[in-house]
C-alpha cells in the first residue's frame, strides 16, 4: 500500500448529500412522532392523578389509619399525613410523616379530601378536579361514578 492510499482513506467520510439525507430522515421521523406524544400529555397526567388517588395517597392514609385507629378528619385533611395533627381527635400514636410533601395533582391543585366521605360514608372521599380544575365530569375520584 502506498503512502497516497493512506491519505485517501483518511480523507473519506460522509458527503454533504449523505448528511442532508440523514437530517431529512430524522426530521420526517420527528414530525411523525412528536404530534403523537404531544396528545399523550393529558392522558399521562390523568394516569398520574389516578395513581396518586388509588395508590400513593391511599397507602399513606391507610398507614395513618393503622397507626392512629382512624383516618384523618376532613378538618385535619391531607396535611396530617405530613405533620402530626393537634387538638381533639389527634392520634396519640402518630408515626409519620406518611408523605414527604403536600400532595398536589398533576395540574398543580390540591387533592380534595373528606372523611367521612359523602360517596364513601364508612371511609373517605379523595378526588382531583382534573384537567379543567373545577368540579365536573372529568374529575378523578376514589369512588364509583
Secondary structure, DSSP 8 states (H G I E B T S, - for coil): --HHHHHHHHH----HHHHHHHHHHHHHHHHHHHHHHHTHHHHHHHHHHHHIIIIIHHHHHHHHHHHHSS---TTTTGGGGTS---STT--TT----SSSS--B-TTS-B-EEEES-SSSTTSEEEEE-TTTTSSSTT-EESS--
